[in-house]
Amino acid sequence: MTNKKLIVADEQPVIARCLKGLLTHEGYDVETTANADKLLEIVRGGGADLILIDADLPRQNGISVCQALKANPATRDLPVVVMSASARAIEAEKAKALGADAVLRKPFTLDDLKGALGKLRTSEDRPLLHA
């Protein structure tokens, strides 16, 4: 079985490294980036099964990137999890309304992350998270 490819987009190197380590340990291939342009380049190349994106990326925020991905027929089924440090509930509601498959409030635990990923499905209707 081929490992699922996850893209972590977060401008905070410590967060990106931590998520990469945790998810690699869970059996995923993980690529990290600190900006939306690189994320979109990877996605256009067909290199993603799931995106974890920070809502506060520089230049183009994660919520607008999510909205663009969900509006594109070629990427609308790609699961997107938006991570947000905002304590405002409106941010999570906005992300969900614009297509996010899940929203994680920072800081979150490994169990929170696994819970969010465990609810996501592949296009073949199989769980995205390994059992």
C-alpha positions as a Markdown table, in Angstrom:
| # | Residue | x | y | z |
|---|---|---|---|---|
| 1 | Met | 0.0 | 0.0 | 0.0 |
| 2 | Thr | 1.3 | 3.4 | -1.0 |
| 3 | Asn | 1.6 | 6.0 | 1.8 |
| 4 | Lys | -0.7 | 9.0 | 1.6 |
| 5 | Lys | 1.0 | 12.2 | 0.8 |
| 6 | Leu | 0.2 | 15.1 | 3.1 |
| 7 | Ile | 1.2 | 18.7 | 2.6 |
| 8 | Val | 1.6 | 20.9 | 5.7 |
| 9 | Ala | 1.6 | 24.6 | 4.9 |
| 10 | Asp | 2.6 | 26.7 | 8.0 |
| 11 | Glu | 4.9 | 29.7 | 8.1 |
| 12 | Gln | 6.1 | 28.6 | 11.6 |
| 13 | Pro | 9.0 | 26.2 | 11.0 |
| 14 | Val | 8.6 | 24.6 | 14.5 |
| 15 | Ile | 5.0 | 23.7 | 13.9 |
| 16 | Ala | 5.7 | 22.4 | 10.4 |
| 17 | Arg | 8.6 | 20.2 | 11.7 |
| 18 | Cys | 6.5 | 18.9 | 14.5 |
| 19 | Leu | 3.6 | 18.0 | 12.3 |
| 20 | Lys | 6.0 | 16.4 | 9.8 |
| 21 | Gly | 7.5 | 14.3 | 12.5 |
| 22 | Leu | 4.2 | 13.2 | 14.0 |
| 23 | Leu | 2.6 | 12.4 | 10.7 |
| 24 | Thr | 5.7 | 10.6 | 9.3 |
| 25 | His | 5.7 | 8.4 | 12.4 |
| 26 | Glu | 2.0 | 7.6 | 11.6 |
| 27 | Gly | 3.1 | 6.3 | 8.2 |
| 28 | Tyr | 2.5 | 9.3 | 5.9 |
| 29 | Asp | 4.7 | 11.0 | 3.3 |
| 30 | Val | 4.8 | 14.6 | 4.4 |
| 31 | Glu | 6.0 | 17.7 | 2.6 |
| 32 | Thr | 6.1 | 21.1 | 4.2 |
| 33 | Thr | 6.0 | 24.6 | 2.9 |
| 34 | Ala | 5.7 | 28.1 | 4.4 |
| 35 | Asn | 3.7 | 29.7 | 1.6 |
| 36 | Ala | 0.6 | 29.3 | -0.5 |
| 37 | Asp | 2.4 | 29.5 | -3.9 |
| 38 | Lys | 4.6 | 26.5 | -3.2 |
| 39 | Leu | 1.5 | 24.6 | -1.8 |
| 40 | Leu | -0.4 | 25.3 | -5.0 |
| 41 | Glu | 2.6 | 24.2 | -7.1 |
| 42 | Ile | 2.7 | 20.9 | -5.3 |
| 43 | Val | -1.0 | 20.4 | -5.7 |
| 44 | Arg | -0.9 | 21.2 | -9.4 |
| 45 | Gly | 1.7 | 18.5 | -9.8 |
| 46 | Gly | -0.7 | 16.0 | -8.3 |
| 47 | Gly | 1.4 | 15.5 | -5.2 |
| 48 | Ala | -1.2 | 15.6 | -2.4 |
| 49 | Asp | -3.8 | 13.4 | -0.8 |
| 50 | Leu | -4.5 | 15.9 | 2.0 |
| 51 | Ile | -3.6 | 19.5 | 2.9 |
| 52 | Leu | -3.1 | 20.8 | 6.4 |
| 53 | Ile | -3.0 | 24.6 | 6.0 |
| 54 | Asp | -2.5 | 27.5 | 8.5 |
| 55 | Ala | -5.2 | 30.1 | 8.2 |
| 56 | Asp | -2.7 | 32.9 | 8.6 |
| 57 | Leu | -0.2 | 32.2 | 5.8 |
| 58 | Pro | 1.6 | 35.3 | 4.6 |
| 59 | Arg | 0.5 | 36.9 | 1.3 |
| 60 | Gln | -2.4 | 34.6 | 0.7 |
| 61 | Asn | -4.2 | 33.2 | 3.8 |
| 62 | Gly | -5.1 | 29.6 | 4.2 |
| 63 | Ile | -8.8 | 30.1 | 4.1 |
| 64 | Ser | -8.7 | 31.8 | 0.7 |
| 65 | Val | -6.4 | 29.0 | -0.6 |
| 66 | Cys | -9.0 | 26.5 | 0.7 |
| 67 | Gln | -11.8 | 28.3 | -1.1 |
| 68 | Ala | -9.8 | 28.4 | -4.4 |
| 69 | Leu | -9.0 | 24.6 | -4.1 |
| 70 | Lys | -12.7 | 23.8 | -3.4 |
| 71 | Ala | -13.9 | 26.0 | -6.3 |
| 72 | Asn | -11.6 | 24.1 | -8.8 |
| 73 | Pro | -13.2 | 20.9 | -10.2 |
| 74 | Ala | -9.7 | 19.3 | -10.3 |
| 75 | Thr | -9.1 | 19.8 | -6.6 |
| 76 | Arg | -12.5 | 20.1 | -5.0 |
| 77 | Asp | -12.3 | 16.6 | -3.6 |
| 78 | Leu | -8.9 | 17.1 | -2.0 |
| 79 | Pro | -9.4 | 17.1 | 1.8 |
| 80 | Val | -8.3 | 20.4 | 3.4 |
| 81 | Val | -7.8 | 20.9 | 7.1 |
| 82 | Val | -7.4 | 24.5 | 8.2 |
| 83 | Met | -5.4 | 25.2 | 11.3 |
| 84 | Ser | -6.1 | 28.4 | 13.2 |
| 85 | Ala | -4.6 | 30.1 | 16.2 |
| 86 | Ser | -7.6 | 32.4 | 16.3 |
| 87 | Ala | -9.8 | 32.0 | 19.4 |
| 88 | Arg | -12.7 | 33.5 | 17.4 |
| 89 | Ala | -15.4 | 31.0 | 16.5 |
| 90 | Ile | -16.2 | 33.0 | 13.4 |
| 91 | Glu | -12.8 | 32.1 | 11.8 |
| 92 | Ala | -13.7 | 28.4 | 12.1 |
| 93 | Glu | -17.2 | 29.0 | 10.7 |
| 94 | Lys | -15.8 | 30.9 | 7.8 |
| 95 | Ala | -13.3 | 28.2 | 7.0 |
| 96 | Lys | -16.0 | 25.5 | 7.0 |
| 97 | Ala | -18.4 | 27.7 | 4.9 |
| 98 | Leu | -15.7 | 28.1 | 2.3 |
| 99 | Gly | -15.0 | 24.4 | 2.0 |
| 100 | Ala | -12.6 | 23.3 | 4.8 |
| 101 | Asp | -13.2 | 19.6 | 5.6 |
| 102 | Ala | -12.1 | 20.2 | 9.2 |
| 103 | Val | -10.8 | 23.0 | 11.3 |
| 104 | Leu | -8.2 | 22.6 | 14.1 |
| 105 | Arg | -7.7 | 25.3 | 16.6 |
| 106 | Lys | -4.1 | 25.8 | 17.7 |
| 107 | Pro | -2.7 | 24.6 | 19.9 |
| 108 | Phe | -4.1 | 21.1 | 19.3 |
| 109 | Thr | -3.0 | 17.7 | 20.5 |
| 110 | Leu | -2.0 | 14.6 | 18.5 |
| 111 | Asp | -5.4 | 13.1 | 19.5 |
| 112 | Asp | -7.2 | 16.2 | 18.0 |
| 113 | Leu | -5.2 | 15.8 | 14.8 |
| 114 | Lys | -5.9 | 12.1 | 14.6 |
| 115 | Gly | -9.6 | 12.7 | 15.3 |
| 116 | Ala | -9.9 | 15.3 | 12.5 |
| 117 | Leu | -8.0 | 13.1 | 10.0 |
| 118 | Gly | -9.9 | 10.0 | 11.0 |
| 119 | Lys | -13.2 | 11.6 | 9.9 |
| 120 | Leu | -11.9 | 12.3 | 6.4 |
| 121 | Arg | -12.4 | 9.9 | 3.5 |
| 122 | Thr | -10.6 | 9.3 | 0.3 |
| 123 | Ser | -12.2 | 9.6 | -3.1 |
| 124 | Glu | -12.6 | 5.8 | -2.9 |
| 125 | Asp | -14.6 | 6.4 | 0.3 |
| 126 | Arg | -12.0 | 4.8 | 2.5 |
| 127 | Pro | -10.7 | 6.4 | 5.7 |
| 128 | Leu | -7.7 | 8.7 | 5.1 |
| 129 | Leu | -6.2 | 7.9 | 8.4 |
| 130 | His | -4.6 | 4.5 | 8.8 |
| 131 | Ala | -6.3 | 2.2 | 11.3 |
